[in-house]
Amino acid sequence: MSNHSKASHGVEFGELARATEGLTQWRPMLVGFGSLLLCGVLMGISGAAMAALGNFFGVVLAGLLGLLALVVMFGGFSAVGIMLMDKARNLPARSLTDAMTLGVLCIPRFLLFVLMLAVLTLAVGLVATLLYLLCKIPFLGALLAFFVHPALVLLTAFLMVAVSFVAIPLFAPAVWSGLSFRRAMTSLIAIARKRLVQVVLMLIVLYLVVMVVAGLLMLGLVPATALMSSMAAGILSPSSFFNVFGMLMNTGMSFMMGRFDLGGGALAGAMAGMAVLMMVVGVLIAQVWIMGFNLMYLQAANGIDLSEASQDLGKVMANIKHRAETAKESAVAAAARAQQVAAERAAAARAAHSAAAAAPQSEPPVATAAVAQLHCPACQALVLPQDAFCCECGHKLKA
């Protein structure tokens, strides 16, 4: 392989500097801001409906509106991710309608991903439980625990790092790139197996980039907000001069609870405009994150053969299934052995109890012999222990 090919399959950390291009993409910003605004409106209507109706129908309506708000939010940000993925791959920009449609269609894959993480967590817990049950076998259990416990710790640590630094940050870019759920999972598993360390380092670099961008934005916005808000409060509403930020928080809470009273006057308009500005800034920072995740995925997936990774995934799944069945059979055998040992111990205990109960029954012949001494050997007449001769037949009882 040539040096150029090797370089093309390498990880270029400097490419993450392109994450700042998310600040200049106004079309994704428009979609993200519109999604947040519509989500807020739906949540406000949901709160107002629940407060106005106050019955079961109101709760159901509020739940449906809340669910619709979540669909709008996740679908909108998926559309942002799709448009930024096109930018990261230097592809022509698609229309907003296509991006929104594809963004909504991505939601079922995200739900499957969450479900798969839950199944993975349960599977790891089940395997660990079965292996720890095997460690309860007498004599052999201590030796098994010596190897099983560290192995489970290493496996859990690997899965936690892989899920936190690979699966969660890179699954969405894999879906936004157009992959199906299975191929996206195949790509993530291949990245976790071959480039886990590189992905962790890229994520650290991305953290630094986002911190610098957010710091630069806040460096100007925070003092400017404090200065202009104080001036606005002092000029537009002197009574609210010392309560500007409290009014802003109360305005937001009132909106979420369905009470749309913004306080009246120009100061309320200023605070509403400030809230919109903060939403725009939040969307811009989120676009830097999303653009960075897209670039991370493209760098990590560069040069990985998905067909080979798919075969490896099939082998891994078959191996996991085989080991799970083996562990299940071993656990069943261990449980049967434990039941057999318990049955043997119970049988031994019953035998000992039966022997202890039968011991007093072997003494009556001695008592019978003692009773026979109270009768005359000749005529079987009743005699007393102190009698020397039988009172009936005169037989001599004592020598």
N, C-alpha and C positions, 0 to 999 in steps of 0.2 A: 504494500500500500504506500502511496506517495505521501510526502510530508504535507502536501495540500489537503489530501483526503483525511489524514490524521487530524489536521487542524480544524477541518470542517466538522469533524465528529467530536471535537473537544468542547469544553465549557468555557465560555468567555464571560468573565464577571463584569467586564466593562460594558457589556451589552445592556446590563441592568440600568445604566444611566439613561437609557431611552425611556425609562418609566416616567420621567418628567414630561414626556410628550403628552401624557394624559391631561396636563394642565391646559393644553392648547386645543383640545378636541371639543368644540362647542356643540356638535350634534349629540354625542353621548351625554354631554353635560345637560343638554335640554331634555333628553329622555330621562336621565336620572332625577333631575329636579322635578319634572312633571310627575314622575312616579311617586316621589316623596310627597309632593303636594296633594296628589289625588289620594294617596294612602292616608294622609292626615285628615283630609275632608271626609273620607269614608269612616275613619275612626271617630271623628267628631259627630257625624250623623248617627253612628252606632251608639255613642254615649247619650245623645239626645233622645234617640228612640227608646232606649232602656229607661231613661229618666221620665219620659213622657208617658209611656205605656205602663211600665212597672209590673207587667204580668208575664205569663209564660210566653205569649206571643212576642212580647217585647224582648225577652231574653233570646228567643230563637232568631228574631230579626237582627238583633245586635250581633249574635254569633255568626250569622250568614254575612253580614256586612264586614265583620272583622276578618272572616276567611277571605272574602273578596279583596280586602285591603292587603292581606298577605300575598295573595296571588299577584296583585298589581305591583307590590314592592319587589318581590323576587323575580317576577317576569320582567319588570323594568330594568333591574340591575343585570339580569341575564342578557337583555338586549344591549345594555352598555358594554358588557363583557364581550359579546359577539362583535360589536363594532370596533372595539379596541383590539380584539384579536385580528381582525382584518388589517388594522393599522400596523400591528406588530409584524404581520407577515407581508406587509407592503402590498396588500390586495386592494382592488377598487372598493370604495365605500358602497355599501348596499343601502337601500331605502329604509326609512324609519319603520314603515309598515312591515317589511320583511324581517327586520331586526326584532320588532315587538312580537311578531308571530312566532319566530324561532325561540325567542326568550321564554314565552309561555310554554312552548313545547318542551323546553328543558326541565321544567319543574318536576314531571314524573321521574326523570332520571335522578334528580336530587333526592326525591323521596325514597327511591330504591337504594340510593347510596346510604342514606340514614338507616334504612332497614337493614342493609347489609352490615353496617357497623354494629348495630344491635345484635344481629345474629352472630357476628364474629366475637363479640364480648361474651355472649352466652356460651358459644362453643369453647372458648378458652377456659371459661369457668367450669364447664362440664368436664373437659379433659383433665383439668387440674384436680377436680374432685375425684374422678376415677383413679388417677394416679396416686393421690393421697390415700385413697381407700386401699390400694394395693400395698401401700407402705405400712398398713396395720397388720400384715401377715406376721405371725410370730417368727422371730429369729431373722428371716429374710427381709422383713420390713425396714429394719434399721439400715441395711445395706442399700436397699432401693431408695430410701429417703436421702441418703448421702449423695446420690447422683440426680434424683428426680427434682429435689427442691432447687438447687442451683440452675438446672436446665430450665425449669419453669420461670425462674426469675429472669434469666437471659432472654427467653422467648417473649415474655411479657414486656421487657424493656425494649426489645427490638420492635415489637408491634406498636408500642406507644410512640416511639420516635418516628416510625414509618407513617403512622396515622396522623400524627401532629404536624410533621414537617413535609410529608409527601402527599398523603391521600387528601387531607382537608384543603391545603392550599392549591393543589394541582388538579383535583378532580374537575372542578368547574372549568378551568381552561381547556382540559381535555374534551369536555362536552361542548364548549364554545367553539372548538376547532372543527366540530362536525362529527366526532366519533360517536358510535353507539355506546350503550352502557357497558356491554361486554368488552368492546375494544378499549374503552376508556379505562376500565379496571385492569385489563391486560397491560396497557401502557404504564399505569401506576405501579403495578407489581414489578414490571421489568425495571422501572426507574428505581424503585426501592431496593431491588436486588443488586443493581449495577452501579448506581450513582447516588446512593443515600448521603454520603458525606458531602459530595459536591452540592447537592440540593440544600442541605443544612447550611453550608457556607453561603450559598446564594441568597437564602432567606435572611441570613444575618446582614449581608450587604444591602438587601432590599430594605430591611428595617432602618439601616443608617440613612439610606436615600430618602425614605419617607420622613424620618425625623428631621432631616435637614430642610426638606421642602415645607413641612408643617411649621418648623421653627421660623423659617423666613416669612411665611404667611402671618404667623401670630406675632412676629416681631413688629410688624407694622400695624396689624389689626387691633391688638389688645390696647396699646396706649391710645391709638386713634379712637377706638370705641369708647374708652373711658373719658377722653377729653370731649369728644363731640356729644356724647350722651349727657355729660354733666352740663355742657352749654345748652343743649336742647331742653333739659329739665329745668334749668334756671330761667330760661327765656320763655319757653312755651307753657310751663306749669311750675311756678316757684314752689308750690306746696309739695311737689314730688321730687324736689332737688336731691334729697338724701335717700330716695327709695326707687331709683330708676330700675336697678336690676331686680328688685323684688316685684315691681310692677310687671316686668317682662316675664318673670317666672309665673306670676299669678295669671297673666294673659294666656300663657301656654297651657297651664292646668285648666283654666276655664274653657279653652277651646277643646281640649281633650274630653272634658266632662260634658260638652254640649252646650255650655253657656258662652255665647258669643259676644258678651259685653267687653269691649276693648278699652273701657275707661273714658271714652269720649275725648274729642279735641285733637289737636295736632300732635300731641305727645303720643297718643295711641297709634296714630299713623306712623310716627317715627319708629316706635317700638316694633310695629308689624313689619316695616321695611327692614329693620335690623334683623328680625327673625328670618326674613327671606335671604338676606345677605349671609347669615350664618349657615343656612341650608345650602347655598351655592358653594360656600367654602368647604363645607363637609363633603359635598358631591365631588369637588375638585380633588380633595385629598383621597377620597375613595377611588377616584379614577387613577390616581398614581399607584395605589395598591393593586387595582385590577390590571393595569398595564404591566406592572412589575410581575404579577403572577403569570400573566400570559407569556412574557419574555422568559421567565423561569422555566415554564413548561416547554417552550420551544427549544430552549437550550438543553434541558435535561432529556427531552425525547429525541434530540438530533442524533441520528445514526443507530437508533434502536430498531431492530427488526421485529415488527409486531407479529408476524407469522411465527417466528421462533418463540417469541414471548407467549403467544397463544398456546403453542404446544407445551411450553414449560408450565403454563398455568394449568393445562389439563393434567399434566403429570403431577403437579403439586396437589391439585384437588383430589386426584385418585389416591395419592400417597396419604393425604390427610384422612380421606375416607377409610382407607385400609387401616391406618393406625388407630382411628377412632373405633372401628369395629374390633380390632385386636384388643384395644384397651377395654372395650365393653365386655368382650369375652373373658378377658383376664379378671375384670372386676366381678363378673358373674361367677367365675370359678372360685375366686377368693371368697365371695359371699357364701357360695355353697360349702366351701371348706370350713369357713367360720361356723356355718350352721351345723355341719357335721361334728366339729369339735365341741360345739355347745351341746349337741344331742348326746355325744359320748359322755360329756361331763354330767349332764342331767341323768343319764342312765346309771352312771357310777354313783351319783348321789342317791338315786332311788334304791339301788342295790344296798348301799350302806344303811339307808333308812329301814329297808325291809329286814336286814340282818339285825339291826338294833331292836326292831319291833318283835322279831322272832325269838330273841334271847330270853325274855321273861317266860315264854311259853315252854321252855325246856326244863323249868324247875318244878312243875307239878308232880312228876314221879317221885321226887324226894319228899314232897309233902304227903304223897300217897303212902310212901313207906313209913313216914312218921305216924300217919293215921293208923296203919296196920299194926303198930306196936300197942295200940289201945284196945285190941281185941285178943281174945284167948286163941292161941294157935290150935287148940284141940276142938273147942266147941264154938268158936267165933263169938263168944259172949263178950259183952262190953265190960272192960276192966279199967281200973284207974292206974295211973303211972306208979303210984306208991304201993299197989297191991303185990304181995308176994305169991299168992295162990289165987286161982280162979274161983270166984264165988259160986259158980254153977257146977263145974265138974271137978274142982279141986286140983286142977293141973298146976304144977309148980311153974310160976312165971319168972322168978329170979333165982339165980344159982346160989 
